[in-house]
Amino acid sequence: MAPPLGNIEHVILLMFENRSFDNVLGAFYPATTNPDGGGVPAGWSNPLPPGPAIAAWNGPAGSTTQNLPFPDPQESYADMSNQINTSPPMQGFVTDYATVSNATPADIMQYFVAQNVPVTHALASTYAVSDRYFASGPVQTWPNRLFSLCGTPCFNPKTQTAYVNNPEYPDYPFMIGQLDQLSIFEQLDNAGHSWKVYFDDEAPVSAIIKYVDDHWDKILDGGNVWPVQSDPDIFHHDFFDDVKNNRLPTFSLIEPRYQMLSALGFKAPNSNHPGDSLPVGHSDIPINVSCGEQLLAKVFQALTANPSLFETTLLIVTYDEHGGLFDHVTPPSATPPFASGTVTGFNYDVYGVRVPAIFINPFVTPGIFRPPQETPPFDHTSLLATLRDQFSLSPSLSPRVDAAPTFAGLINTGAQPIPTPNIPVPTCNWDSSSLRLGHAHPVLQTALYNAKRKAQQP
């Protein structure tokens, strides 16, 4: 069987946080039917009884819009069900956001113009985009990120119940290797291929996987887990050094900075997650999407500065879940990730809301990229299915991965390479001048103390 990605030798997954396809890319494509896809349909709205419906709208260019929505929308499984499972579907985003304290309900219907996501717009306009790429489940960050690496959200081995919301995971919010689950990383090692996790925060979420945590040397050389960029650059094995010096592994995961607290002071989060910059408590400082745009531009510039490496590298840019932001396409049914009869609770027989997915390489077929209509849509497990076939990986990660379509047909090595666009690195417009920390640190300390105490219990 021919590899689905032709001559691709390196795959990079850059996964941002909590935004829907319509929120990020909906202004750039016409809506389509058969299959449902494309951008925001004309006149699309959500009700807000007893008043008039709230129409989808574009905020003006600038930092104020790049902060929206603020505060953070709700993203639990129950909230997502309220947002999606209305009659007709996809009509509950405004009413759900209206229950958030101090929220402006209409802000959940804002979607970006090109000036507010200039790097994303330039890359989407140049390379390939899928409008049929869904989150793997209508659930939060941890289960969707686990889907992208393990093909499953994992389950509680004591109760055989599938994990659904972040706090259900053991030792949450710590990332300390608490899940002993087969992953893409172990598959790659078993097949003689290389991998790295590059992180921009104090720890990567992927370190909840025991195999990743075990391969992270936190004292000496980093092992397989390294910063995206070292400041100061002492160790010379971060992402940018590896790209420059042709050391890029077979598979790279780039995790952004999720929150503002660091060992060296406050740093701008660049995850594009809507809401507060603190992980717990309230700073009243919104995360601004310009900072994620800056990270994306830096990654793209690094790759294009090494043309021979770029030709054999596929950069996939996506988001883990929709984070409560509106989208107009109803998620279809899905193959459950667990073998029948093995796990109780929510069986993940439906996808989550669509998320942006951009595929970047000089030989992609530009424009909209979809799977065949007779197959399921793309989701995070399509990456795992593609890596499996590209690099001959085994064993099976899950029934969901087995059913997932690959990205076959994306790369056309016989085509003329796409001219590299000139994409400048934008300014990160994160504004911490009104920082309010009065009660945030005690709340954070209490949460971490309780999590540590729970982890030490027999």
N, C-alpha and C positions, 0 to 999 in steps of 0.2 A: 504494500500500500504506500503510495506516495505521501510524503509528509505534507500536512495541510498548509504549512507556511513557506514552502519552497526552500530557499537558501537561508532562512532566518536561523541564526545561531544563538541569539540572545533575546530574551523577552523581559521587559521591565513593566511592572505593574505599579503605577502611581495612583493610589486610592485616596481621594478626598472624602469629605464627610457631609452627609445629610442634606442633599439638594436633589430635586427632581429634574427630569429631562426638560419639562416645560419651563421651570424656573431659570435654568442656565442656558438652554439652547432653543427654547420655544419661540423666540422672536425671529429665528433665522431660517425656518422651514415652513412651508404650507402644511396644514393638516391633511392627512390622507385617510382613506377608508380601504378596507379589503387589501391588506390588513390595516387596522387602526394604527396610526403612527403620525409622524411629522410633528409640527409645532402647534401652537395654541390656535384653536379654531376661532374664526371671527365671532364675536359676541359671547364667548365662553364666560360663564359666571357660576357662582355658588350662592345659594340662598342664605339670608340672615333674618329670619322672622323676628318681629312682625314687619320689618322694613323691607325695602327693595333689595333685589339680588345685588351681589357685589361682583362687578365685571373684572376680568383679568386686565391688568394695566401695567404700563411701563413707567418706572420712576425716572427722573431726570439723571443725566450723567453726573457723577460725583460721589463723594464719600458717604453722604447721608443715605443714598440708595444702596450703596455697597454694604452698609451695615444691616440691611433689612433681611428677614424680619428680626425684630428685637422687641421683647424677650424671646427666648427659645421656644419654638413650637413643641407640642407634645408628641412623643414618638413611641409610647408603649404599644404593645400589641392591641390593647383595648382601644386606645386612641386611633390607631391606624384602622381598626375595624370601623370605628365611627366615621372616619374620613372616607373610606372606600365603599363600605357596604350600605349604601343608601339606595333609594329608589327614585329616579335612576341612579346608577353608581357614580362615584367620584363627585358627590355633591355635599360632602360633610367637612371639607377643609376649613371653611370660614366658621361654621358653628363650633367646631372643635377648638379652633384658635381663640374664639370669643370667650372660652372658659379659662384662659390663661390670664393671671393677674397682670394688670397694666398693659395688656396687649391692645393694639389697634387691629381689629379683625380683618380689615381690608388689606393689611400688609402681607397676608399669606397669599394673596392673589397677584402680587407684584412679580414680574419676570423681567430679566435684564436685557437692556439694549447693548449693542456691541461695545460702546464706550465704557461700560462698567465691567465687562469681562473681555478686554481687548485681546489678551493672549489666547484664551479659549476660542474666541471668535475667529482669530487669524488661523489657528491650527485646524479648527473644524472646517473652515472655508477652503483650506489647502489639501487636507488629507481626508480620511474616511471617518464617518460618524454612523453609529447605529441608532435608529429610533425604535428598535425592537429589542432593547436590552433592559432587562428588569432586575431589580434587586431579587435575591434568592428567596426572600420571605418577607411578609409584612411585619417586620420585627426590627429591633434596634441594631446598634453598631456591632456589638460582640458577635451575635449569631450570624450576621451577614458577612462580617470579616472572616469568621471561621468557615463559612460556606466557600469563600474564595480560596482558602488554603487547604481545607480538609474535605470539602464536598458535603459537609453536614454541619449543623449548629452544635452538635454533641448533645449528650443527655446525662442525666444524673444516674450513675450506676447503682445507687442504693434504691431508687424508686423506679428506675427505667422510664423516667419522664423526660421528654425533650425540653431543653432549655429554650426559653422564649424571650424573656426580658433580661437586660444586663445584670440587675442585682441578684438574679437566681444563680449565677455562676459562683462556684466556690471561691472564696477569698476576694471577691469583687470589692474594691476596684484595683487590687494589686495585680500585677502581671508577673507571676512567679512560677510559671510552669505547672499550673494546677491541672491541666488537661492532658492526659496521656492518650493522645489520639493520632492515628496515622495521618500524615500530611504530605503535601507536595514536596516538602523539604527532604523527608525520609525517602520518598520515591526517587528523587534526584540522586541522592547519595547512593542508593542501592544500584542505580544504573550507571554510576561513574560520572555523573554530571555535577556541576558546581552551583552554589546558591549563596546569596547574602540577603540579609535584611538591613536596610539603611533607614535610620530613624532620626527625626529632627526634634524629638521631645526628650524627656528624661528616661523614658523606656518605651519600647514598641508594644502595641497591643498584641502583636503576634507572639510575644513571650509568654502569653498564657498557655501556649502549646509547649508541653514539656520538652519535646525534641529541640525546639528553638532555644528555650531557656538553657538546656544542657549544652548547647553549642555556642553559647554567649560567654566568652571569657571576660568577665567584668573587671578583672584585675590587671591582666597582662596585655594580650595582643588582640582582644576583641573576638577572636574566633570567627564565626559567621555573621556576627551582628555588629554593625558599625554606624557611626554617625553619617548623615547625609553629607555634612561638611564640618570639619574640625576647625575650631577657632580658639587658640592658634593651631595651625596645621603642624602637628607634631608627629603623628603616626603614619601619615601618607597611605592610608588604605580606605579613606572615605569614598563616597560615590564619585565625586568629581576627580579625585586622583585616579581611581580605577578606570574611569572613562578615558582620561587623558593618556594613561599609560597602558591601554589595551589589556586591562585586567578584569573587565566586566565578566561576571559569571554567567552561566547559562540562564538562570532565573534570578531576577532582582525584585525585591519588594521595597518600595519607598513609602515610608509612613511619615506624614507631616507632623508639625507641632500642634497638639490638640488644645493646649492651655498655656497660660502665661507664666507659671511659676517655674523657675529654674534654679540650679545651684549658683548661677552667676547673676541672679537678679531677675527682673521681669523681661520676658521676650514676647514678641508679637506672635500669637497663634496664626498658623497658615493652613489650617485644615479646611477652611471655608464653611465650617459648621456654624449655622446661625445661632446667635445667643451670646451668653456671657463668656468672657475670657478666662474666668476661674473655673476649675473643675467642680468645686463645691462652694456654696455661698454665692455672694453677689459682689462683684467689683463695679458693676454698672458700666463696664467697658465692652462694647460689642466687638465680636470678631468681624473683621473686614475682609471681603473677598479679594481685595487688591493684593493682600499678602499671599494668598494661595496662587494668584496670578503671577506674582513675582517668583515663587518657587517653581512654577511650571515653566516660566520663561528661562530660568537658570538651567533647569534640566535639559530643555530643548537646545539651548545654546551650547551646552557642553557636548551633547551628542553631535550636533552639526559641525562642531569644531574638529571632529575626528571623522571625516567623511567615509573612510573605509569601514569603520566600526558601525556608523549609522546605517550603511547599506545592509548590514546583516543583523540589525537590531530592530525589534518591534517594541515601541513604547505604547502602552495602553493606559489611557487616562480615564478613570471612572470615579464614581462615588459609591459608598457602601450601601446607603439607603436614602429614601427621599426626605426623611427628617420632618415630616408633617407638612411640607410645601406642596401646593396643588400640582396635579397633573390630570390630563383629560382622558387618558387611555386606561381602561379597566384591566387589571392584572388577570391573566388567564390561569387556568388550572395547571398544576405541575406534578411531576413524578415525585412522590415522597422520597426523602433521602435515606430512610430506614427500611430495612427488610420488613415485610409484612408480619405483624404480630409481635415485633421485638420491642417496640417503644410505645408508651402511652402518651396521652396529652395531645397537643396540636401536632398533626402529622405532616405539616408543611406541604399540603397538596395544592397550594396556590402560590404564585410568585408575589413578590412585593411590587411596589409602584416602580415605574420606569425611572432609570437614572441615566445621566449622560455617559456616553462611551465614545471615546475618540481613539482612532488607531493611526499611529504616526510612523511612517517609514517611506523612503523615496519611491518605493515600488508598490504602494497600496493603490488600489483602484479608487480614485477620489469620489466623494459624494456619499450618498446613503448606502450603507451596507447592511443587508438583512440575511437571516438564514432562509433556506428554502421554506415555502409556505406549508409544506406537508410535515415539517419538523416543529418541535417546540421552539419558542423564541430563545434568544440569548439570555443568559443570566451569568452570575459570577462563576458557576461551575463550567461554563463553556470554556473559560480559560484553562481549567484543569483538564478537560477533555482534549483541548488543543495541545497542551504540553504533553499529555500522555501519548498522543499520536505522533507528535513532532520528534519526541526524544525516546520513544519506546519504553514508557514507564509502566510499572505494575506494582502491586496488584490493584484491583478496583478500589477506589475510595468510597463510592456509594452508588446506589441505584440512580440518584439524580445525575451524577457525573456520567454514568453509563448511557443515560437517555439524552444528554445535552448535545446540541449541535456544536461542531468545532467552527473555527474561523477559516475553514477551507474556502478558497476563492478570493480571499482578501488581498493576497500578494500576487502581482503579475511581474515576474522577473524578466519577461521579454519586453516589457514596456520601457519607454524612455523615462528616466528618473524625473520625479517632480522637482522643479527648481526650488531651492530652499528659500522660504520667505524670510525677510528681514524683520524679526520680532524683537523689539527692544525690551529690556527688563523694566517693568513699571515700578513706581514707588509704592511701598507698603503704607497705606493710609491709616494704620492703627493708631488711635489717639488715646493715650493713657493719661492725659492731663487732668482728667476728673476722677482719677482712681480713688475708690472708696473701699478701704480694707478693714473698717472698724470691727465687723463681726465675721469676716470671711475666714480669717486664719483659725480662730477657735473652732468654727464649724468643720473646716478641713481637717484640723488636728483630731477632732473627735471621730470623724469618719475613718481616718487612717488608723487611729488607735483601736476602734472597734473591729476593723477588718483584720488587724494584726492579732488581736486577742482571739478572734474566731479561728484564724489560721493555726494558732497554737493549741487549740482544743483537741483532745484525742478523738 
